Amino acid sequence: MTVYIDPPLWPRHGTTWSHLVSDASLDELHRVARQAGIPARAFDLDHYDVPAERRDALIALGAVPVSAGELIRRLRASGLRVTAAERRPHATQAHPHDENGSI
């Protein structure tokens, strides 16, 4: 089991964001996030959104840096990917980057 992180490419709220995913287990992903002090509200169904300034600390904890394309390929291969259709029922929930759920 491995946890992966992509480059901080997504701008929002004055910073850029990376995605943290597991290739095998949401339990593993949650464990790593807790260990790194990432708040639960940063979880977005199949990944954590993490600000650029947290990326190096996550890599130091064992997250493997990969490209954005490689991250999504690994997430899909794991079977943990939540599709757009599956996300729709959750659309009414505040996104971690939104004002009410900002990190």
C-alpha positions as CSV (number, residue, x, y, z in Angstrom):
1,M,0.0,0.0,0.0
2,T,1.3,3.4,-0.9
3,V,0.1,7.0,-0.5
4,Y,0.7,9.4,-3.4
5,I,0.7,13.1,-3.8
6,D,0.7,15.2,-6.9
7,P,2.2,18.7,-7.5
8,P,0.3,21.6,-6.1
9,L,-1.4,22.8,-9.3
10,W,-4.9,23.8,-8.3
11,P,-5.1,27.5,-7.2
12,R,-7.7,28.5,-4.6
13,H,-7.8,30.8,-1.5
14,G,-4.4,32.3,-2.1
15,T,-2.4,29.1,-2.4
16,T,-2.2,26.0,-4.6
17,W,-3.4,22.5,-3.7
18,S,-2.2,19.0,-4.1
19,H,-4.2,15.8,-3.8
20,L,-3.3,12.9,-1.5
21,V,-4.5,9.4,-2.4
22,S,-4.0,5.8,-1.5
23,D,-3.6,3.0,-4.0
24,A,-5.3,0.5,-1.8
25,S,-7.2,1.7,1.2
26,L,-9.1,4.7,2.5
27,D,-8.2,3.5,6.0
28,E,-4.5,3.9,5.1
29,L,-5.2,7.3,3.5
30,H,-7.0,8.5,6.7
31,R,-4.2,7.2,8.9
32,V,-1.6,9.1,7.0
33,A,-3.7,12.3,7.0
34,R,-4.3,12.0,10.8
35,Q,-0.6,11.4,11.3
36,A,0.2,14.6,9.2
37,G,-2.4,16.7,11.1
38,I,-4.6,17.2,8.0
39,P,-8.1,18.0,9.1
40,A,-10.9,15.6,8.2
41,R,-12.8,18.3,6.4
42,A,-10.0,18.2,3.7
43,F,-11.2,14.8,2.7
44,D,-13.1,14.8,-0.6
45,L,-14.6,11.3,-1.1
46,D,-11.5,9.7,-2.5
47,H,-8.6,12.1,-1.8
48,Y,-7.4,14.8,0.6
49,D,-6.9,18.3,-0.7
50,V,-3.7,19.6,0.9
51,P,-2.1,23.1,0.6
52,A,1.2,23.4,-1.2
53,E,3.0,24.2,2.1
54,R,2.1,20.8,3.5
55,R,3.5,18.8,0.6
56,D,7.1,18.4,1.8
57,A,5.9,17.2,5.2
58,L,3.7,14.6,3.6
59,I,6.6,13.4,1.4
60,A,8.8,13.1,4.5
61,L,6.1,10.9,6.1
62,G,6.3,8.6,3.0
63,A,3.9,10.0,0.4
64,V,5.3,9.3,-3.0
65,P,5.4,12.3,-5.3
66,V,3.9,11.6,-8.8
67,S,2.5,13.7,-11.6
68,A,-1.2,14.6,-11.6
69,G,-1.8,12.1,-14.5
70,E,0.0,9.3,-12.6
71,L,-2.0,10.0,-9.5
72,I,-5.3,9.7,-11.2
73,R,-4.2,6.5,-13.0
74,R,-3.2,4.9,-9.7
75,L,-6.4,6.1,-8.0
76,R,-8.5,4.6,-10.8
77,A,-6.5,1.3,-10.7
78,S,-7.1,1.1,-7.0
79,G,-10.9,1.0,-7.4
80,L,-11.2,3.9,-4.9
81,R,-11.9,6.6,-7.5
82,V,-15.2,8.3,-7.0
83,T,-16.6,9.3,-10.4
84,A,-18.4,12.5,-11.3
85,A,-21.7,10.7,-11.3
86,E,-21.1,9.4,-7.8
87,R,-20.1,12.8,-6.6
88,R,-23.4,14.5,-7.6
89,P,-25.3,13.3,-4.6
90,H,-22.6,14.9,-2.4
91,A,-22.6,18.2,-4.3
92,T,-24.6,19.9,-1.7
93,Q,-21.9,19.4,0.9
94,A,-19.3,22.2,1.3
95,H,-16.1,21.5,-0.5
96,P,-12.9,21.8,1.6
97,H,-11.9,24.8,-0.5
98,D,-15.2,26.6,-0.1
99,E,-15.6,29.5,2.4
100,N,-17.5,27.4,4.9
101,G,-15.0,24.6,4.9
102,S,-11.7,26.3,4.2
103,I,-8.6,24.6,5.5
